[in-house]
Amino acid sequence: MATLPHDVMGLTPGSRAAAALLYHEYVSLPQARIVPSIEAILASMVPDALTDERAAVGELAEGVVRDLAGNIYHCSEHPLHVALGAAILLRRTPWLQDRRLALLLLLAALGHDYGWRGDEQSKDYFFLERRAAEATAEVMRCHGFSDKDVRDVSLLILATSPLYRREIMMVADASEWGGLHLLSSVLKLPSDLAPLSEDPKLAMLAGIISDADLFFSIALGEPAHVEMTRRVFEEQDFYANRPFRGVDPSKVRDFFMFVCTDTFASAAGSHFAESLEDLWGRAVGTRLDLRSNAMSKRLRTRSPFERERIRRFLFEALGGWPGYRKTVRVETTGHVVFMKEDRCALVVTRSGLCLSGQVRDGGIHIEKAGRPGFGRLA
């Protein structure tokens, strides 16, 4: 069995050292090495995996590698990249350390694009994800996984839909703060994703797989970002029956801006910040410090209209400008916490969700949820 070089799982995603190593090891990987690398990830994530569990991962890996071999971006490498990114992020999320969760996350990462054929132009927003979930579920059932395990993996695969990235971010944020039960008052999830609102840990896993799917290639640094951009546009032209004429710098920038329309959906995702900052400078021409979560820095990534909407919402939620000026601001894992008189707190999460509650017993007990532009805290 292959082993992961230099303790890859312990790397800080996004660091220059990690980017150099991961790019060297996992970009343009010979196809014969992909399945052994996936087996090595399983051995690291779930050392005590049972025979049926190992067989399921092996069969799914082989099926996906074979199925995606003809693609350019969504190729045999892509599920390996997402699985490795998800594994690294999970390792850095201590409150999710559970063998079952690790195994389900790996299965979802491997299967999330199973059957991808460039036919994303469908009236059904979840067409691609449903097809991938069904193919993954078939493998799981053959190896004795429970109905609940199959449903949870299917849900994680549906959570990779880019059309619902912001909703996944909000669900993951609310879960981190214990406010998931309040989310229905400010966010209507599509029925396919609604079960996430009932399971905080699964909701946080959805944030991890969403980050891994979007950010992992970017976390490999500028050479990988340029290469992945080339693959994306070449693949698009191929399925549109257009000749591929290369990628100019504007396309590299546009693809980067598309991926980075929001910040991170997982607590550990901020470890991708270093690579994103470097690429932002090259793409946009201005410096962005994603490791500082100050509101002025955070809001620079939003549109002027959205910035004003958030400011106005905060002004009202904190009792007007005098109340705002008296608050103490704390920053944690990408969230900004406004404290009032050491008794009340307003949390502005990475996704822009606002949560308020009482400070007691060494923590914040969330009681209300709100969303800028959608009324007051409810």
N, C-alpha and C positions, 0 to 999 in steps of 0.2 A: 504494500500500500504506500502511496506517496505521502510525504510529510510536508507541512507548511514551513517554508524556510524562515529562519531567523525570528521565530515567534511572531509571525505576521498578525495573529489574533491580538497580540498585546500592543500593536502599533496605535499611535494617535492618528486617526484618519485626518487627512488634510495637511499634515506636516510635510515639509519638503523631503525629509528622509523617507517617510512612508510613501510619498508619491513616487519617488525615484525607484524604490524597491518594488512596489506593486506594479508600476508600469513595466519594469524589466521582467517581472515574473509572469504577469497575467494579461498583457496586451499582445495580440498576434500569437497566442499560445497554440502550439501544434494540437490538432484535434485529439490526438491520442493521449494527451496529458490532461484533458479537461475532466473526464470522469474520475480518474485517480485523484485529481485536485479536489473535486467535490467530496469524494470519500474521505479525504484528509480533513476537510471542513467538518464533516459529520463527526469524525473521531475527536475533534477538538471541542465541538459544541456539546455532544452527547457521548461521552466516553463509554458509558455503560449501555449503549444502544443494543436492543435485542436483535435476534437474527432476522425476524420479520421486518423490523424497522430498517435495518441496514439493507435488506433486500429491496424494500420499497424505495429507498433513496437511490440505490443503484439502478433499479429498473427505470425510475423516473428520469434520472440523469441521462441514462443511455437513450431513452426515448426522446427527450428534449434535444439532446445533442444531434441525434439523427434527424429529427424533424426540422430543426432550424438551420441545418448545415448549408442550405442554399441561399440564405439571406445575407445581407450586407451589414446592417447595423444590428437588427434583431437576429443575430447569428448564434452559433453554438457557444460563443464566449459570453454572451450577454447574461444568461442565467447564472453563470459562474461569478461574474462581476457583482451581480445583485446579491447572490448568496453570501459572497465574501464580505461585501459591504454591510449587509444585515447582521452577519455574525460579529463583525467588529463593533458595530453600534450596540448590539445586545450585550456584549461583554462589558461595555461601559455603562450599562443601565442596571445597577445592582439589585433594584427592587423587582426586576423581572427574571431573576436567575432561577429557572425552573426547567427541568429536562423536557417536560411535555411542551412548554411554550417554545423552547429552542428547536425542538424537532418540527413542530408545526410551522414555525417561521422559515426554517430551511426548506421544507416541502413547498411552501407557498412561493418562496423566492425562485426555486428551480422551475416551478410550473407556471409562473405568472404570464408567460407569453407563449405557452404551448399552442401550436397550431397557427402561429402568426403568419399571415400571407399578404399583408399589405392592404387588406380589404376593410380598413377602419371606417370607410365612408358608409356607415349603416345608420338607419333610423333608430336603432336600439343602441343607446349610449354604452351599454355593457356587453355588446355583442362579442367583442374579442375576449373580454375577461370571462364571460360565461363559458365560452368554448374552451378556454384554457382551464377553468375550474372543473369542467366536466371531465376533461382528459386526465387531470391530476386526481380527481376523485375516483376514477376507474382504477387507477393504479393502487390507491390507498385501500379501496375495498377488497381488492385481490389479496392484500396482505393483512387483512383482519383489523384495520382501524375502525374505531367506533363511528357511529353516525355523527356524534357531536364533533369528533376530530375532523371528519370530512367537511362538515358545515363550517367549522372555524377556519380551516384552510381555504375553502371557497370564498369566505368573507374577506380574508386577507388578500386574496387575488383580486377580488372586485375593488378593494381599496387602492389598487395601483392605477385605477383609471385617472388620467390626468385631468379630466373634466371636473372631478370632485376633489381636487387637491386641497383647496381651501377648507372644505367641509371636514376632510380628514384631519387637517391641522387643528381645527377647533375642537373636534372630538378628542384628539390626543391631549390637547392643552387642558380641557376640562377634566379629563381623567387624572392628570397629574395633580390637580388641585382638589380632587374629591368633589367636583361640581358637575359630574356627568349627568346626574339626575335632574339638573336644572336646565339642561341644554335645549330641551324640546320647546321651551318658551321663546327661544330666540333663533333656533335653527331647525329647519325642516329637512331631514335627511331623506333621500330617495328610499323607497321600501327595501331595495336590495342591501342598503347599508345600515338600515335601522337597527338591526341586532347589535351593532357596535355600541349603541347607547346603553346597553344592558350589561356590558362586560368591560370594566375599566382596563384590565390588563390586555385584553384583546385589542381594545382601542389604541393602547400605547404601542402594541406590536404593529398595528396598521400604520402608525406614524413612522416607525422604523423602516418598514418595507417601502413606504412611499419615498422616504429620504434616500434609501439605498438605490432604488430604481432611478431616481432623478440625478442624484449627486455623485454616485460612485465614480463614474468616468471622469467627471470634473475634478474629483479629489485626487486623481492621478497626476494633475498638473497640466500645464499648457500644451505640451505635445500630444497628450491623450485627448484633450478637449478638441484640438484641431482635427485629430484623426477621427474622433467620434462624430464631429460635425460633418466631415467629408462622407462618412458612412451613411449618416442620416439622409443627406441630400441625394447621394448616389442611389440609395434604396428607393427614395421617393420617385426619382426620375425613372428608375427601372420599372416600378409598378405602374407609372403613368405612361409608359411607352415613349419616354422622351430621352434624347441623347444626353448623357451627363457631360457637362462642360467644365467641371471643376468647381471649387469653392473659393469665392473671393472673400476678403476680410469682413465685408458687411454681413455675409451669411454667418461667419463665425461669431460675430457680435450678436446678430439676431437670435441665433440658437441659444447662446449664453443667456440673453435677456429673457427668452421664453422659459428656460429652466429656472431662472432665479427670480421669477416674479414674486415670490414670497420667501420668507426665511424657512426655518427648519420645522418639521413636524414632530421630531423626536428630541428628547432631552439631550441625547448624545450627538445629535446632528450638528451642533455648533462646533464640533471638532473638525468639521469640513471648512471652517471659516478661513483658515490661512490660504488654502488654494483658491477659494472664491474671491478673497481680497485681491490676490495677484491678478486673477483673470478680469476682475471688475476694472482694475486700473488700465489694463490693456484694451478692454472693450469699450469703456465709457470715457476714459481719460481723466477721471477724478478719483481721489482716494476714498475708500470706504472701509471703516474699521468695524467689522462685524463682531469682533470679540468684545468690543465695548457696547453694552446694551442700552446706553443712554438714549432717551427718547428722541433727541435731535438726530442722532446717528441712525436709529432704527427707521425714523420716518422718511429719511432721504430715499429709501427704496420704494416709497409709495407715491402715487400720483398727487398733484397739488390738491385736487378735490378730496381725495381720501385723507390727506394730512389734515385739512381743515375740518373734516367731519370728526376725526379722532380728537383733535384739540377741543372742539366744541362739546363733544360728549364728555370728555374728562372735566371740563370746566363745570358742566352741570352736575356730574356725578360727585364731584368733590365739594359741592356747595358754593360755587362761584370762585372768583379769583382769590379773595382773601383766604378761603379754605384751602385752595390749591397751594398758596404760598406757604402755608403752615405745615404742609405735609413733609414727611421724610421719605426719600426715595431709596429703595433697596433693589439690587439686581441679582437674579438667580436663574441659572440655566436658560438665559434668553428672555425671561419674563421681567417686567418692571413692577415693583410693589410700592404703592403709595400708602404710607402709614399716617393715621390721624390720631394724635393724642395717645398713642400706644394701645388703643383699644379697637380701632376700626382700620380696615385695610381695603384698598382697591387694587386688584391685580390686573394689569394690562398684559395679556399673554403674547406669545410670539406671533399668533395669528391675528391679533387685534381684538380678540374676545376680552370682555371686561367682566371680572368676577369680584364681588364684594363680600365681606364677612367680618366676623368678630375675631379679635386676637385673644386667645386664651389657651392655657395648658401648653405653652410653648409652640403653638401653631396657629394657622389661620383657618377658621371654620367657615367655609363658603356658604352663603345664604341666598345670594341673588346673582343673576347672570344678565349680561347686556351685550349689545353689539352696536358699535357706532353706526348711526344712520337708521337704526331700527327701534327707536323709542328708548324709554328710560330702563334702568335696571328693574327686572321683574323677578 
